Amino acid sequence: MKMGQRLLVFALKASKRFAEAFLSLRHGQAPNMQS
């Protein structure tokens, strides 16, 4: 159970970082894609 909890926390942190990187990347590419 302890291992699963650690995995869950790791997954949450990883997904949060991935989401932030994806949003910043998308935000940076948006103007280039339109023009």
Jmol script that loads the backbone (N, CA, C; Angstrom):
load data "model"
ATOM      1  N   MET A   1       0.837  -1.199   0.000  1.00  0.00           N
ATOM      2  CA  MET A   1       0.000   0.000   0.000  1.00  0.00           C
ATOM      3  C   MET A   1       0.878   1.257   0.000  1.00  0.00           C
ATOM      4  N   LYS A   2       1.980   1.195   0.745  1.00  0.00           N
ATOM      5  CA  LYS A   2       2.861   2.352   0.796  1.00  0.00           C
ATOM      6  C   LYS A   2       3.469   2.627  -0.587  1.00  0.00           C
ATOM      7  N   MET A   3       3.826   1.535  -1.270  1.00  0.00           N
ATOM      8  CA  MET A   3       4.424   1.679  -2.589  1.00  0.00           C
ATOM      9  C   MET A   3       3.435   2.303  -3.568  1.00  0.00           C
ATOM     10  N   GLY A   4       2.173   1.870  -3.491  1.00  0.00           N
ATOM     11  CA  GLY A   4       1.159   2.415  -4.385  1.00  0.00           C
ATOM     12  C   GLY A   4       0.952   3.907  -4.151  1.00  0.00           C
ATOM     13  N   GLN A   5       1.015   4.302  -2.876  1.00  0.00           N
ATOM     14  CA  GLN A   5       0.833   5.719  -2.554  1.00  0.00           C
ATOM     15  C   GLN A   5       1.983   6.535  -3.137  1.00  0.00           C
ATOM     16  N   ARG A   6       3.196   5.986  -3.038  1.00  0.00           N
ATOM     17  CA  ARG A   6       4.350   6.696  -3.588  1.00  0.00           C
ATOM     18  C   ARG A   6       4.215   6.831  -5.096  1.00  0.00           C
ATOM     19  N   LEU A   7       3.738   5.754  -5.720  1.00  0.00           N
ATOM     20  CA  LEU A   7       3.572   5.763  -7.172  1.00  0.00           C
ATOM     21  C   LEU A   7       2.529   6.800  -7.574  1.00  0.00           C
ATOM     22  N   LEU A   8       1.456   6.891  -6.785  1.00  0.00           N
ATOM     23  CA  LEU A   8       0.389   7.840  -7.081  1.00  0.00           C
ATOM     24  C   LEU A   8       0.910   9.275  -6.999  1.00  0.00           C
ATOM     25  N   VAL A   9       1.682   9.570  -5.955  1.00  0.00           N
ATOM     26  CA  VAL A   9       2.245  10.916  -5.795  1.00  0.00           C
ATOM     27  C   VAL A   9       3.189  11.229  -6.954  1.00  0.00           C
ATOM     28  N   PHE A  10       4.003  10.244  -7.331  1.00  0.00           N
ATOM     29  CA  PHE A  10       4.933  10.435  -8.443  1.00  0.00           C
ATOM     30  C   PHE A  10       4.172  10.707  -9.738  1.00  0.00           C
ATOM     31  N   ALA A  11       3.091   9.958  -9.945  1.00  0.00           N
ATOM     32  CA  ALA A  11       2.290  10.127 -11.162  1.00  0.00           C
ATOM     33  C   ALA A  11       1.645  11.513 -11.191  1.00  0.00           C
ATOM     34  N   LEU A  12       1.161  11.962 -10.040  1.00  0.00           N
ATOM     35  CA  LEU A  12       0.527  13.280  -9.970  1.00  0.00           C
ATOM     36  C   LEU A  12       1.531  14.382 -10.283  1.00  0.00           C
ATOM     37  N   LYS A  13       2.727  14.280  -9.696  1.00  0.00           N
ATOM     38  CA  LYS A  13       3.758  15.292  -9.941  1.00  0.00           C
ATOM     39  C   LYS A  13       4.181  15.279 -11.399  1.00  0.00           C
ATOM     40  N   ALA A  14       4.358  14.079 -11.944  1.00  0.00           N
ATOM     41  CA  ALA A  14       4.797  13.953 -13.335  1.00  0.00           C
ATOM     42  C   ALA A  14       3.739  14.518 -14.284  1.00  0.00           C
ATOM     43  N   SER A  15       2.475  14.185 -14.030  1.00  0.00           N
ATOM     44  CA  SER A  15       1.400  14.662 -14.902  1.00  0.00           C
ATOM     45  C   SER A  15       1.266  16.180 -14.809  1.00  0.00           C
ATOM     46  N   LYS A  16       1.487  16.728 -13.621  1.00  0.00           N
ATOM     47  CA  LYS A  16       1.394  18.182 -13.442  1.00  0.00           C
ATOM     48  C   LYS A  16       2.501  18.880 -14.230  1.00  0.00           C
ATOM     49  N   ARG A  17       3.720  18.333 -14.128  1.00  0.00           N
ATOM     50  CA  ARG A  17       4.838  18.933 -14.855  1.00  0.00           C
ATOM     51  C   ARG A  17       4.621  18.804 -16.355  1.00  0.00           C
ATOM     52  N   PHE A  18       4.085  17.649 -16.780  1.00  0.00           N
ATOM     53  CA  PHE A  18       3.829  17.424 -18.201  1.00  0.00           C
ATOM     54  C   PHE A  18       2.778  18.406 -18.714  1.00  0.00           C
ATOM     55  N   ALA A  19       1.742  18.620 -17.898  1.00  0.00           N
ATOM     56  CA  ALA A  19       0.675  19.537 -18.299  1.00  0.00           C
ATOM     57  C   ALA A  19       1.210  20.961 -18.426  1.00  0.00           C
ATOM     58  N   GLU A  20       2.047  21.371 -17.487  1.00  0.00           N
ATOM     59  CA  GLU A  20       2.617  22.725 -17.531  1.00  0.00           C
ATOM     60  C   GLU A  20       3.496  22.892 -18.760  1.00  0.00           C
ATOM     61  N   ALA A  21       4.326  21.882 -19.033  1.00  0.00           N
ATOM     62  CA  ALA A  21       5.217  21.946 -20.197  1.00  0.00           C
ATOM     63  C   ALA A  21       4.398  21.962 -21.484  1.00  0.00           C
ATOM     64  N   PHE A  22       3.352  21.140 -21.532  1.00  0.00           N
ATOM     65  CA  PHE A  22       2.506  21.074 -22.723  1.00  0.00           C
ATOM     66  C   PHE A  22       1.803  22.408 -22.959  1.00  0.00           C
ATOM     67  N   LEU A  23       1.291  23.021 -21.892  1.00  0.00           N
ATOM     68  CA  LEU A  23       0.582  24.290 -22.028  1.00  0.00           C
ATOM     69  C   LEU A  23       1.532  25.395 -22.476  1.00  0.00           C
ATOM     70  N   SER A  24       2.724  25.444 -21.894  1.00  0.00           N
ATOM     71  CA  SER A  24       3.687  26.483 -22.265  1.00  0.00           C
ATOM     72  C   SER A  24       4.138  26.283 -23.702  1.00  0.00           C
ATOM     73  N   LEU A  25       4.325  25.020 -24.091  1.00  0.00           N
ATOM     74  CA  LEU A  25       4.746  24.726 -25.459  1.00  0.00           C
ATOM     75  C   LEU A  25       3.646  25.126 -26.435  1.00  0.00           C
ATOM     76  N   ARG A  26       2.410  24.770 -26.094  1.00  0.00           N
ATOM     77  CA  ARG A  26       1.274  25.085 -26.952  1.00  0.00           C
ATOM     78  C   ARG A  26       1.092  26.606 -27.041  1.00  0.00           C
ATOM     79  N   HIS A  27       1.271  27.286 -25.920  1.00  0.00           N
ATOM     80  CA  HIS A  27       1.105  28.738 -25.892  1.00  0.00           C
ATOM     81  C   HIS A  27       2.173  29.402 -26.761  1.00  0.00           C
ATOM     82  N   GLY A  28       3.382  28.851 -26.733  1.00  0.00           N
ATOM     83  CA  GLY A  28       4.475  29.414 -27.527  1.00  0.00           C
ATOM     84  C   GLY A  28       4.314  29.123 -29.010  1.00  0.00           C
ATOM     85  N   GLN A  29       3.698  28.008 -29.347  1.00  0.00           N
ATOM     86  CA  GLN A  29       3.548  27.631 -30.749  1.00  0.00           C
ATOM     87  C   GLN A  29       2.286  28.217 -31.378  1.00  0.00           C
ATOM     88  N   ALA A  30       1.331  28.615 -30.557  1.00  0.00           N
ATOM     89  CA  ALA A  30       0.055  29.102 -31.072  1.00  0.00           C
ATOM     90  C   ALA A  30       0.212  30.245 -32.088  1.00  0.00           C
ATOM     91  N   PRO A  31       0.977  31.303 -31.777  1.00  0.00           N
ATOM     92  CA  PRO A  31       1.127  32.409 -32.729  1.00  0.00           C
ATOM     93  C   PRO A  31       1.788  31.951 -34.028  1.00  0.00           C
ATOM     94  N   ASN A  32       2.764  31.056 -33.921  1.00  0.00           N
ATOM     95  CA  ASN A  32       3.463  30.588 -35.120  1.00  0.00           C
ATOM     96  C   ASN A  32       2.534  29.767 -36.013  1.00  0.00           C
ATOM     97  N   MET A  33       1.651  29.007 -35.387  1.00  0.00           N
ATOM     98  CA  MET A  33       0.749  28.151 -36.155  1.00  0.00           C
ATOM     99  C   MET A  33      -0.274  28.999 -36.918  1.00  0.00           C
ATOM    100  N   GLN A  34      -0.706  30.095 -36.318  1.00  0.00           N
ATOM    101  CA  GLN A  34      -1.742  30.910 -36.957  1.00  0.00           C
ATOM    102  C   GLN A  34      -1.166  31.774 -38.078  1.00  0.00           C
ATOM    103  N   SER A  35       0.047  32.292 -37.904  1.00  0.00           N
ATOM    104  CA  SER A  35       0.606  33.203 -38.892  1.00  0.00           C
ATOM    105  C   SER A  35       1.364  32.511 -40.004  1.00  0.00           C
TER     106      SER A  35
END
end "model"
wireframe off; spacefill off
backbone 0.3
color backbone group
